[in-house]
Amino acid sequence: MSIGISNSPEDERPSTGDRSEDRPTERTSEGPSIGTALKKARIVAGLTVDEVSSTTRVRIPIVHAIEADDFTRCGGDVYARGHIRTLARAVGLDPAPLVEAYDAAHGGRPAPTPAAPMFDAERIRPERQRPNWTAAMVAAIVAVIGFVGFTAFGGGGAGEKRPQAEGSSAPKAAPKQPAGKPALPQQSPAAPKPEPSDSAIAAAPKDLVTVVLTASDGDSWISAKDHSGRLLFDGTLDIGESKTFTDKESIDLVIGDAGVVTLFVNGKEIKDEFQPGQVERLTYTKDDPVQGPAQAG
């Protein structure tokens, strides 16, 4: 299982930590660009690029590139939208207008693919057993021999009384019920109720990887792919909304705001201390969570 939180493999350039680069770019006639708006809000908030990078965990070269309206270092539209949302929240801006402006400038957002349906666990059907004719024939022969032996050696006069085995007693007659009262039926002991198995508690198929995401504390952008790279979902998960993804091998996730999302993998909750605004890239298989998700810088 491989899990990482890095946004894209780019060479980091050294940063002096000063504010000499904090000069807003020129505005166009239609208003400030995405990078200009983010840079101006950062300067107003009194933050340096180093401080924003440390808070959001977005690398310094990527922050510089986005503020210059260069999104090629983001690694694609999916990661670019996530970085814009993360940086906007860090400097106190509403990310929705900035993401809409990015979509308008880059051909719009792709239509989300509906999540793969949940598959029921395969039910084990008992195999139909063939009758054991050999055992039936042996039982019939034994019964015939026993009947012949009883007839030849045990048959006596009808009036003869056979000695009763020591320690045995004649069966007692059932107690008579008083007249006018109906006999009460005998109650058999209640059978113990079966305890639910681990699979019933987990409610997840054993031969599939099942991932359930719930936006518990706020909205979060989500991207999910199956083991072949097919996009299962790319969109915003509103607060209170849940999505379920299954695959026979693995599920790859990108969570734009991991701090507001509750995550269940194969019926078990993943309890990691994700921070609000933190972008997470995760991969789970049907054997997870055995060791629990790990984070790599």
CYANA upper distance limits for C-alpha pairs under 8 A (distance plus 0.5 A):
  1 MET  CA    283 THR  CA      6.79
  1 MET  CA    284 TYR  CA      6.72
  1 MET  CA    285 THR  CA      7.43
  1 MET  CA    293 PRO  CA      8.19
  2 SER  CA    282 LEU  CA      7.61
  2 SER  CA    283 THR  CA      6.35
  2 SER  CA    284 TYR  CA      8.34
  2 SER  CA    294 ALA  CA      8.09
  3 ILE  CA    281 ARG  CA      6.76
  3 ILE  CA    282 LEU  CA      5.18
  3 ILE  CA    283 THR  CA      6.22
  3 ILE  CA    293 PRO  CA      7.20
  3 ILE  CA    294 ALA  CA      6.42
  3 ILE  CA    295 GLN  CA      6.21
  3 ILE  CA    296 ALA  CA      7.01
  4 GLY  CA    280 GLU  CA      7.41
  4 GLY  CA    281 ARG  CA      5.87
  4 GLY  CA    282 LEU  CA      6.78
  4 GLY  CA    294 ALA  CA      8.25
  4 GLY  CA    295 GLN  CA      5.94
  4 GLY  CA    296 ALA  CA      5.26
  4 GLY  CA    297 GLY  CA      7.11
  5 ILE  CA    279 VAL  CA      7.16
  5 ILE  CA    280 GLU  CA      5.42
  5 ILE  CA    281 ARG  CA      5.87
  5 ILE  CA    282 LEU  CA      8.35
  5 ILE  CA    295 GLN  CA      7.18
  5 ILE  CA    296 ALA  CA      6.74
  5 ILE  CA    297 GLY  CA      6.67
  6 SER  CA     57 ARG  CA      8.44
  6 SER  CA     58 VAL  CA      8.21
  6 SER  CA    280 GLU  CA      8.43
  6 SER  CA    281 ARG  CA      8.18
  6 SER  CA    296 ALA  CA      8.07
  6 SER  CA    297 GLY  CA      6.50
  7 ASN  CA     58 VAL  CA      7.22
  7 ASN  CA     59 ARG  CA      8.13
  7 ASN  CA     74 CYS  CA      7.65
  7 ASN  CA     75 GLY  CA      8.37
  7 ASN  CA     79 TYR  CA      7.68
  7 ASN  CA    279 VAL  CA      8.35
  8 SER  CA     73 ARG  CA      7.81
  8 SER  CA     74 CYS  CA      6.78
  8 SER  CA     75 GLY  CA      6.48
 10 GLU  CA     61 PRO  CA      8.12
 10 GLU  CA     73 ARG  CA      7.70
 11 ASP  CA     61 PRO  CA      8.13
 12 GLU  CA     59 ARG  CA      7.68
 12 GLU  CA     60 ILE  CA      7.16
 12 GLU  CA     61 PRO  CA      6.15
 13 ARG  CA     60 ILE  CA      7.92
 13 ARG  CA     61 PRO  CA      6.67
 15 SER  CA     50 ASP  CA      7.80
 15 SER  CA     60 ILE  CA      8.17
 17 GLY  CA     48 THR  CA      7.25
 17 GLY  CA     49 VAL  CA      7.73
 17 GLY  CA     50 ASP  CA      6.41
 18 ASP  CA     48 THR  CA      7.60
 19 ARG  CA     48 THR  CA      6.74
 22 ASP  CA     39 LYS  CA      7.74
 22 ASP  CA     43 ILE  CA      7.12
 22 ASP  CA     48 THR  CA      8.41
 24 PRO  CA     36 THR  CA      6.50
 24 PRO  CA     39 LYS  CA      6.88
 24 PRO  CA     40 LYS  CA      6.43
 25 THR  CA     36 THR  CA      6.26
 25 THR  CA     68 ALA  CA      8.36
 26 GLU  CA     32 PRO  CA      8.20
 26 GLU  CA     36 THR  CA      8.29
 27 ARG  CA     31 GLY  CA      6.41
 27 ARG  CA     32 PRO  CA      5.33
 27 ARG  CA     33 SER  CA      7.60
 27 ARG  CA     36 THR  CA      8.09
 28 THR  CA     32 PRO  CA      6.57
 28 THR  CA     33 SER  CA      8.00
 32 PRO  CA     36 THR  CA      6.15
 32 PRO  CA     37 ALA  CA      6.29
 33 SER  CA     37 ALA  CA      6.54
 33 SER  CA     69 ASP  CA      7.85
 34 ILE  CA     38 LEU  CA      6.77
 34 ILE  CA     66 ILE  CA      8.44
 34 ILE  CA     67 GLU  CA      7.86
 34 ILE  CA     69 ASP  CA      7.09
 34 ILE  CA     98 LEU  CA      6.49
 34 ILE  CA    101 ALA  CA      7.91
 34 ILE  CA    102 TYR  CA      8.00
 35 GLY  CA     39 LYS  CA      6.54
 35 GLY  CA     66 ILE  CA      5.96
 35 GLY  CA     67 GLU  CA      4.18
 35 GLY  CA     68 ALA  CA      5.94
 35 GLY  CA     69 ASP  CA      5.35
 36 THR  CA     40 LYS  CA      6.48
 36 THR  CA     67 GLU  CA      6.47
 36 THR  CA     68 ALA  CA      7.71
 36 THR  CA     69 ASP  CA      8.19
 37 ALA  CA     41 ALA  CA      6.64
 38 LEU  CA     42 ARG  CA      6.64
 38 LEU  CA     67 GLU  CA      6.89
 38 LEU  CA     87 LEU  CA      7.75
 38 LEU  CA     88 ALA  CA      6.92
 38 LEU  CA     91 VAL  CA      7.74
 38 LEU  CA     93 LEU  CA      8.29
 39 LYS  CA     43 ILE  CA      6.75
 39 LYS  CA     67 GLU  CA      6.18
 40 LYS  CA     44 VAL  CA      6.67
 41 ALA  CA     45 ALA  CA      6.59
 41 ALA  CA     91 VAL  CA      6.24
 41 ALA  CA     92 GLY  CA      7.68
 41 ALA  CA     93 LEU  CA      7.75
 42 ARG  CA     46 GLY  CA      6.81
 42 ARG  CA     47 LEU  CA      5.99
 42 ARG  CA     48 THR  CA      7.75
 42 ARG  CA     91 VAL  CA      5.69
 43 ILE  CA     47 LEU  CA      6.42
 43 ILE  CA     48 THR  CA      7.87
 45 ALA  CA     91 VAL  CA      6.83
 45 ALA  CA     92 GLY  CA      8.38
 47 LEU  CA     51 GLU  CA      6.55
 47 LEU  CA     52 VAL  CA      7.14
 48 THR  CA     52 VAL  CA      6.83
 49 VAL  CA     53 SER  CA      6.55
 49 VAL  CA     60 ILE  CA      7.15
 49 VAL  CA     63 VAL  CA      7.42
 49 VAL  CA     64 HIS  CA      7.99
 50 ASP  CA     54 SER  CA      6.62
 50 ASP  CA     60 ILE  CA      7.03
 51 GLU  CA     55 THR  CA      6.67
 52 VAL  CA     56 THR  CA      6.52
 52 VAL  CA     57 ARG  CA      8.44
 52 VAL  CA     58 VAL  CA      8.40
 52 VAL  CA     87 LEU  CA      7.97
 52 VAL  CA     90 ALA  CA      7.38
 52 VAL  CA     91 VAL  CA      8.48
 53 SER  CA     57 ARG  CA      5.72
 53 SER  CA     58 VAL  CA      5.54
 53 SER  CA     59 ARG  CA      6.18
 53 SER  CA     60 ILE  CA      6.19
 53 SER  CA     63 VAL  CA      7.60
 54 SER  CA     58 VAL  CA      7.91
 55 THR  CA     90 ALA  CA      7.92
 56 THR  CA     86 THR  CA      7.00
 56 THR  CA     87 LEU  CA      7.39
 56 THR  CA     90 ALA  CA      7.46
 56 THR  CA    277 GLY  CA      7.29
 56 THR  CA    278 GLN  CA      6.71
 57 ARG  CA    278 GLN  CA      7.72
 58 VAL  CA     62 ILE  CA      7.30
 58 VAL  CA     63 VAL  CA      7.29
 58 VAL  CA     83 HIS  CA      7.77
 59 ARG  CA     63 VAL  CA      6.94
 60 ILE  CA     64 HIS  CA      6.81
 61 PRO  CA     65 ALA  CA      6.64
 62 ILE  CA     66 ILE  CA      6.60
 62 ILE  CA     73 ARG  CA      6.63
 62 ILE  CA     74 CYS  CA      7.20
 63 VAL  CA     67 GLU  CA      6.71
 64 HIS  CA     68 ALA  CA      6.84
 65 ALA  CA     69 ASP  CA      6.82
 65 ALA  CA     70 ASP  CA      5.38
 65 ALA  CA     71 PHE  CA      7.06
 65 ALA  CA     73 ARG  CA      7.59
 66 ILE  CA     70 ASP  CA      5.68
 66 ILE  CA     71 PHE  CA      6.20
 71 PHE  CA     75 GLY  CA      8.47
 71 PHE  CA     76 GLY  CA      8.38
 71 PHE  CA     80 ALA  CA      6.91
 72 THR  CA     76 GLY  CA      7.57
 74 CYS  CA     79 TYR  CA      6.21
 74 CYS  CA     80 ALA  CA      5.72
 74 CYS  CA     83 HIS  CA      8.21
 75 GLY  CA     79 TYR  CA      6.69
 75 GLY  CA     80 ALA  CA      7.73
 76 GLY  CA     80 ALA  CA      6.64
 77 ASP  CA     81 ARG  CA      6.66
 78 VAL  CA     82 GLY  CA      7.05
 78 VAL  CA    223 SER  CA      8.21
 79 TYR  CA     83 HIS  CA      6.64
 80 ALA  CA     84 ILE  CA      6.67
 81 ARG  CA     85 ARG  CA      6.77
 81 ARG  CA     99 VAL  CA      6.61
 81 ARG  CA    102 TYR  CA      8.16
 82 GLY  CA     86 THR  CA      6.69
 82 GLY  CA    221 TRP  CA      7.73
 82 GLY  CA    256 GLY  CA      5.70
 82 GLY  CA    279 VAL  CA      7.59
 83 HIS  CA     87 LEU  CA      6.52
 83 HIS  CA    256 GLY  CA      8.47
 83 HIS  CA    279 VAL  CA      8.43
 84 ILE  CA     88 ALA  CA      6.45
 84 ILE  CA     95 PRO  CA      7.34
 84 ILE  CA     98 LEU  CA      7.70
 84 ILE  CA     99 VAL  CA      7.35
 85 ARG  CA     89 ARG  CA      6.79
 85 ARG  CA     95 PRO  CA      5.43
 85 ARG  CA     96 ALA  CA      8.15
 85 ARG  CA     98 LEU  CA      8.49
 85 ARG  CA     99 VAL  CA      7.78
 85 ARG  CA    256 GLY  CA      8.11
 85 ARG  CA    277 GLY  CA      8.48
 86 THR  CA     90 ALA  CA      6.82
 86 THR  CA     95 PRO  CA      8.47
 86 THR  CA    256 GLY  CA      7.90
 86 THR  CA    257 ASP  CA      8.08
 86 THR  CA    277 GLY  CA      5.90
 86 THR  CA    278 GLN  CA      7.60
 86 THR  CA    279 VAL  CA      8.05
 87 LEU  CA     91 VAL  CA      6.90
 88 ALA  CA     92 GLY  CA      6.58
 88 ALA  CA     93 LEU  CA      5.28
 88 ALA  CA     94 ASP  CA      6.84
 88 ALA  CA     95 PRO  CA      5.83
 89 ARG  CA     93 LEU  CA      6.13
 89 ARG  CA     94 ASP  CA      7.28
 89 ARG  CA     95 PRO  CA      7.25
 89 ARG  CA    277 GLY  CA      7.59
 90 ALA  CA    277 GLY  CA      8.27
 94 ASP  CA     98 LEU  CA      8.12
 95 PRO  CA     99 VAL  CA      6.68
 96 ALA  CA    100 GLU  CA      6.70
 97 PRO  CA    101 ALA  CA      6.64
 98 LEU  CA    102 TYR  CA      6.74
 99 VAL  CA    103 ASP  CA      6.69
100 GLU  CA    104 ALA  CA      6.63
101 ALA  CA    105 ALA  CA      6.71
102 TYR  CA    106 HIS  CA      6.63
102 TYR  CA    108 GLY  CA      8.47
103 ASP  CA    107 GLY  CA      6.57
103 ASP  CA    108 GLY  CA      4.77
103 ASP  CA    109 ARG  CA      6.16
104 ALA  CA    108 GLY  CA      5.76
110 PRO  CA    234 ASP  CA      8.46
111 ALA  CA    234 ASP  CA      8.43
112 PRO  CA    232 LEU  CA      8.13
112 PRO  CA    233 PHE  CA      5.88
112 PRO  CA    234 ASP  CA      5.71
112 PRO  CA    235 GLY  CA      6.90
113 THR  CA    231 LEU  CA      7.16
113 THR  CA    232 LEU  CA      5.80
113 THR  CA    233 PHE  CA      5.57
113 THR  CA    234 ASP  CA      7.62
114 PRO  CA    232 LEU  CA      6.76
114 PRO  CA    233 PHE  CA      6.67
115 ALA  CA    232 LEU  CA      5.75
115 ALA  CA    233 PHE  CA      6.47
115 ALA  CA    243 LYS  CA      7.87
115 ALA  CA    244 THR  CA      7.34
115 ALA  CA    245 PHE  CA      6.51
116 ALA  CA    232 LEU  CA      7.18
116 ALA  CA    244 THR  CA      8.19
116 ALA  CA    245 PHE  CA      6.32
116 ALA  CA    246 THR  CA      6.81
117 PRO  CA    244 THR  CA      8.37
117 PRO  CA    245 PHE  CA      7.87
117 PRO  CA    246 THR  CA      7.83
118 MET  CA    244 THR  CA      7.87
118 MET  CA    245 PHE  CA      7.85
118 MET  CA    246 THR  CA      7.00
119 PHE  CA    205 PRO  CA      8.10
119 PHE  CA    246 THR  CA      8.38
120 ASP  CA    205 PRO  CA      7.29
121 ALA  CA    204 ALA  CA      7.98
121 ALA  CA    205 PRO  CA      5.32
121 ALA  CA    206 LYS  CA      7.80
121 ALA  CA    207 ASP  CA      8.39
122 GLU  CA    205 PRO  CA      8.40
132 ASN  CA    136 ALA  CA      6.97
133 TRP  CA    137 MET  CA      6.64
134 THR  CA    138 VAL  CA      6.80
135 ALA  CA    139 ALA  CA      6.65
136 ALA  CA    140 ALA  CA      6.72
137 MET  CA    141 ILE  CA      6.74
138 VAL  CA    142 VAL  CA      6.73
139 ALA  CA    143 ALA  CA      6.69
140 ALA  CA    144 VAL  CA      6.78
141 ILE  CA    145 ILE  CA      6.71
142 VAL  CA    146 GLY  CA      6.57
143 ALA  CA    147 PHE  CA      6.68
144 VAL  CA    148 VAL  CA      6.71
145 ILE  CA    149 GLY  CA      6.60
146 GLY  CA    150 PHE  CA      6.59
147 PHE  CA    151 THR  CA      6.65
148 VAL  CA    152 ALA  CA      6.58
149 GLY  CA    153 PHE  CA      6.40
149 GLY  CA    154 GLY  CA      7.85
150 PHE  CA    154 GLY  CA      5.30
150 PHE  CA    155 GLY  CA      7.11
151 THR  CA    155 GLY  CA      5.69
156 GLY  CA    160 GLU  CA      7.39
164 GLN  CA    168 SER  CA      7.44
164 GLN  CA    169 SER  CA      8.37
177 GLN  CA    181 LYS  CA      7.28
177 GLN  CA    182 PRO  CA      7.97
177 GLN  CA    183 ALA  CA      6.98
196 PRO  CA    200 ALA  CA      6.45
196 PRO  CA    201 ILE  CA      7.12
197 SER  CA    201 ILE  CA      6.88
198 ASP  CA    202 ALA  CA      6.57
199 SER  CA    203 ALA  CA      6.34
199 SER  CA    204 ALA  CA      7.18
199 SER  CA    205 PRO  CA      8.18
199 SER  CA    206 LYS  CA      8.20
200 ALA  CA    204 ALA  CA      8.28
201 ILE  CA    267 GLY  CA      8.45
202 ALA  CA    266 ASN  CA      7.54
202 ALA  CA    267 GLY  CA      4.92
202 ALA  CA    268 LYS  CA      7.40
203 ALA  CA    267 GLY  CA      6.70
204 ALA  CA    208 LEU  CA      8.43
204 ALA  CA    210 THR  CA      7.13
204 ALA  CA    266 ASN  CA      6.07
204 ALA  CA    267 GLY  CA      6.12
205 PRO  CA    209 VAL  CA      8.07
205 PRO  CA    210 THR  CA      8.05
205 PRO  CA    266 ASN  CA      8.14
206 LYS  CA    286 LYS  CA      7.72
207 ASP  CA    248 LYS  CA      7.16
207 ASP  CA    286 LYS  CA      7.33
208 LEU  CA    246 THR  CA      6.99
208 LEU  CA    247 ASP  CA      6.18
208 LEU  CA    248 LYS  CA      5.07
208 LEU  CA    249 GLU  CA      7.24
208 LEU  CA    286 LYS  CA      5.98
209 VAL  CA    246 THR  CA      5.98
209 VAL  CA    247 ASP  CA      5.97
209 VAL  CA    248 LYS  CA      6.59
209 VAL  CA    249 GLU  CA      6.95
209 VAL  CA    250 SER  CA      6.64
209 VAL  CA    251 ILE  CA      7.65
209 VAL  CA    265 VAL  CA      7.91
209 VAL  CA    266 ASN  CA      6.55
209 VAL  CA    284 TYR  CA      7.77
209 VAL  CA    285 THR  CA      5.95
209 VAL  CA    286 LYS  CA      4.48
209 VAL  CA    287 ASP  CA      8.13
210 THR  CA    244 THR  CA      7.65
210 THR  CA    245 PHE  CA      6.36
210 THR  CA    246 THR  CA      5.05
210 THR  CA    247 ASP  CA      7.45
210 THR  CA    265 VAL  CA      6.27
210 THR  CA    266 ASN  CA      5.40
210 THR  CA    267 GLY  CA      7.95
210 THR  CA    286 LYS  CA      7.77
211 VAL  CA    244 THR  CA      6.19
211 VAL  CA    245 PHE  CA      5.70
211 VAL  CA    246 THR  CA      6.87
211 VAL  CA    251 ILE  CA      7.97
211 VAL  CA    263 LEU  CA      7.81
211 VAL  CA    264 PHE  CA      6.27
211 VAL  CA    265 VAL  CA      5.14
211 VAL  CA    266 ASN  CA      6.85
212 VAL  CA    242 SER  CA      7.46
212 VAL  CA    243 LYS  CA      6.26
212 VAL  CA    244 THR  CA      4.91
212 VAL  CA    245 PHE  CA      6.97
212 VAL  CA    263 LEU  CA      6.46
212 VAL  CA    264 PHE  CA      5.56
212 VAL  CA    265 VAL  CA      7.02
213 LEU  CA    242 SER  CA      5.93
213 LEU  CA    243 LYS  CA      5.77
213 LEU  CA    244 THR  CA      6.93
213 LEU  CA    261 VAL  CA      7.11
213 LEU  CA    262 THR  CA      6.40
213 LEU  CA    263 LEU  CA      5.45
213 LEU  CA    264 PHE  CA      7.10
214 THR  CA    237 LEU  CA      8.27
214 THR  CA    239 ILE  CA      8.31
214 THR  CA    240 GLY  CA      7.02
214 THR  CA    241 GLU  CA      6.25
214 THR  CA    242 SER  CA      4.71
214 THR  CA    243 LYS  CA      7.10
214 THR  CA    261 VAL  CA      6.08
214 THR  CA    262 THR  CA      5.64
214 THR  CA    263 LEU  CA      7.17
215 ALA  CA    219 ASP  CA      6.55
215 ALA  CA    220 SER  CA      7.15
215 ALA  CA    237 LEU  CA      6.68
215 ALA  CA    238 ASP  CA      6.78
215 ALA  CA    239 ILE  CA      5.26
215 ALA  CA    240 GLY  CA      5.81
215 ALA  CA    241 GLU  CA      6.21
215 ALA  CA    242 SER  CA      7.00
215 ALA  CA    260 VAL  CA      6.48
215 ALA  CA    261 VAL  CA      5.12
215 ALA  CA    262 THR  CA      6.92
216 SER  CA    239 ILE  CA      6.39
216 SER  CA    240 GLY  CA      6.03
216 SER  CA    241 GLU  CA      8.36
216 SER  CA    260 VAL  CA      6.31
216 SER  CA    261 VAL  CA      6.08
216 SER  CA    262 THR  CA      6.62
217 ASP  CA    239 ILE  CA      6.85
217 ASP  CA    240 GLY  CA      8.27
217 ASP  CA    260 VAL  CA      5.10
217 ASP  CA    261 VAL  CA      7.34
218 GLY  CA    238 ASP  CA      7.37
218 GLY  CA    239 ILE  CA      5.18
218 GLY  CA    240 GLY  CA      8.27
218 GLY  CA    260 VAL  CA      5.94
218 GLY  CA    261 VAL  CA      8.19
219 ASP  CA    236 THR  CA      7.27
219 ASP  CA    237 LEU  CA      6.13
219 ASP  CA    238 ASP  CA      5.02
219 ASP  CA    239 ILE  CA      5.39
219 ASP  CA    257 ASP  CA      8.36
219 ASP  CA    260 VAL  CA      7.79
220 SER  CA    236 THR  CA      6.09
220 SER  CA    237 LEU  CA      5.77
220 SER  CA    238 ASP  CA      7.20
220 SER  CA    239 ILE  CA      8.34
220 SER  CA    255 ILE  CA      7.56
220 SER  CA    256 GLY  CA      6.30
220 SER  CA    257 ASP  CA      5.66
220 SER  CA    258 ALA  CA      7.98
220 SER  CA    260 VAL  CA      7.59
220 SER  CA    261 VAL  CA      7.84
221 TRP  CA    234 ASP  CA      8.09
221 TRP  CA    235 GLY  CA      6.11
221 TRP  CA    236 THR  CA      4.60
221 TRP  CA    237 LEU  CA      6.37
221 TRP  CA    255 ILE  CA      6.66
221 TRP  CA    256 GLY  CA      5.42
221 TRP  CA    257 ASP  CA      7.29
222 ILE  CA    233 PHE  CA      7.71
222 ILE  CA    234 ASP  CA      6.27
222 ILE  CA    235 GLY  CA      6.10
222 ILE  CA    236 THR  CA      6.41
222 ILE  CA    237 LEU  CA      7.05
222 ILE  CA    253 LEU  CA      7.83
222 ILE  CA    254 VAL  CA      6.44
222 ILE  CA    255 ILE  CA      5.43
222 ILE  CA    256 GLY  CA      6.69
223 SER  CA    231 LEU  CA      8.16
223 SER  CA    232 LEU  CA      8.11
223 SER  CA    233 PHE  CA      5.96
223 SER  CA    234 ASP  CA      4.89
223 SER  CA    235 GLY  CA      7.16
223 SER  CA    253 LEU  CA      6.23
223 SER  CA    254 VAL  CA      5.55
223 SER  CA    255 ILE  CA      7.12
224 ALA  CA    231 LEU  CA      6.60
224 ALA  CA    232 LEU  CA      5.84
224 ALA  CA    233 PHE  CA      5.70
224 ALA  CA    234 ASP  CA      7.14
224 ALA  CA    245 PHE  CA      8.29
224 ALA  CA    251 ILE  CA      7.35
224 ALA  CA    252 ASP  CA      6.13
224 ALA  CA    253 LEU  CA      5.17
224 ALA  CA    254 VAL  CA      7.06
225 LYS  CA    229 GLY  CA      5.92
225 LYS  CA    230 ARG  CA      5.82
225 LYS  CA    231 LEU  CA      4.98
225 LYS  CA    232 LEU  CA      5.63
225 LYS  CA    233 PHE  CA      7.67
225 LYS  CA    251 ILE  CA      6.37
225 LYS  CA    252 ASP  CA      5.61
225 LYS  CA    253 LEU  CA      7.16
226 ASP  CA    230 ARG  CA      6.01
226 ASP  CA    231 LEU  CA      7.32
226 ASP  CA    232 LEU  CA      7.31
226 ASP  CA    246 THR  CA      8.40
226 ASP  CA    247 ASP  CA      6.64
226 ASP  CA    249 GLU  CA      8.39
226 ASP  CA    250 SER  CA      6.61
226 ASP  CA    251 ILE  CA      5.43
226 ASP  CA    252 ASP  CA      6.81
227 HIS  CA    247 ASP  CA      7.74
227 HIS  CA    249 GLU  CA      6.51
227 HIS  CA    250 SER  CA      5.52
227 HIS  CA    251 ILE  CA      6.62
227 HIS  CA    252 ASP  CA      7.81
232 LEU  CA    245 PHE  CA      8.16
237 LEU  CA    241 GLU  CA      6.54
237 LEU  CA    242 SER  CA      7.72
237 LEU  CA    243 LYS  CA      8.45
245 PHE  CA    251 ILE  CA      7.93
246 THR  CA    251 ILE  CA      7.63
247 ASP  CA    251 ILE  CA      7.01
248 LYS  CA    286 LYS  CA      7.96
249 GLU  CA    285 THR  CA      6.31
249 GLU  CA    286 LYS  CA      6.95
250 SER  CA    283 THR  CA      7.35
250 SER  CA    284 TYR  CA      6.02
250 SER  CA    285 THR  CA      4.87
250 SER  CA    286 LYS  CA      7.29
251 ILE  CA    283 THR  CA      6.22
251 ILE  CA    284 TYR  CA      5.95
251 ILE  CA    285 THR  CA      7.14
252 ASP  CA    281 ARG  CA      7.98
252 ASP  CA    282 LEU  CA      6.35
252 ASP  CA    283 THR  CA      4.98
252 ASP  CA    284 TYR  CA      7.22
253 LEU  CA    280 GLU  CA      8.31
253 LEU  CA    281 ARG  CA      6.10
253 LEU  CA    282 LEU  CA      5.52
253 LEU  CA    283 THR  CA      6.66
254 VAL  CA    279 VAL  CA      7.69
254 VAL  CA    280 GLU  CA      6.16
254 VAL  CA    281 ARG  CA      4.97
254 VAL  CA    282 LEU  CA      6.92
255 ILE  CA    279 VAL  CA      6.11
255 ILE  CA    280 GLU  CA      5.65
255 ILE  CA    281 ARG  CA      7.01
256 GLY  CA    277 GLY  CA      7.48
256 GLY  CA    278 GLN  CA      7.16
256 GLY  CA    279 VAL  CA      5.13
256 GLY  CA    280 GLU  CA      7.23
257 ASP  CA    261 VAL  CA      7.78
257 ASP  CA    275 GLN  CA      8.43
257 ASP  CA    276 PRO  CA      6.45
257 ASP  CA    277 GLY  CA      5.00
257 ASP  CA    278 GLN  CA      5.65
257 ASP  CA    279 VAL  CA      6.10
257 ASP  CA    280 GLU  CA      8.17
258 ALA  CA    274 PHE  CA      6.11
258 ALA  CA    275 GLN  CA      7.13
258 ALA  CA    276 PRO  CA      6.91
258 ALA  CA    277 GLY  CA      7.21
258 ALA  CA    278 GLN  CA      6.03
258 ALA  CA    279 VAL  CA      6.61
258 ALA  CA    280 GLU  CA      6.73
259 GLY  CA    273 GLU  CA      8.04
259 GLY  CA    274 PHE  CA      5.19
259 GLY  CA    275 GLN  CA      5.01
259 GLY  CA    276 PRO  CA      4.51
259 GLY  CA    277 GLY  CA      6.94
259 GLY  CA    278 GLN  CA      6.97
260 VAL  CA    276 PRO  CA      6.83
262 THR  CA    269 GLU  CA      8.19
262 THR  CA    270 ILE  CA      8.25
263 LEU  CA    269 GLU  CA      6.34
263 LEU  CA    270 ILE  CA      6.04
263 LEU  CA    271 LYS  CA      8.18
264 PHE  CA    268 LYS  CA      5.71
264 PHE  CA    269 GLU  CA      4.72
264 PHE  CA    270 ILE  CA      6.23
265 VAL  CA    269 GLU  CA      6.81
265 VAL  CA    270 ILE  CA      7.30
265 VAL  CA    284 TYR  CA      8.02
265 VAL  CA    288 ASP  CA      7.39
265 VAL  CA    289 PRO  CA      7.23
266 ASN  CA    286 LYS  CA      7.42
266 ASN  CA    288 ASP  CA      7.48
266 ASN  CA    289 PRO  CA      7.97
268 LYS  CA    289 PRO  CA      7.88
270 ILE  CA    289 PRO  CA      8.22
270 ILE  CA    292 GLY  CA      7.83
270 ILE  CA    293 PRO  CA      8.21
274 PHE  CA    278 GLN  CA      7.18
282 LEU  CA    293 PRO  CA      8.39
284 TYR  CA    288 ASP  CA      6.67
284 TYR  CA    289 PRO  CA      8.37
288 ASP  CA    292 GLY  CA      7.43
289 PRO  CA    293 PRO  CA      7.54
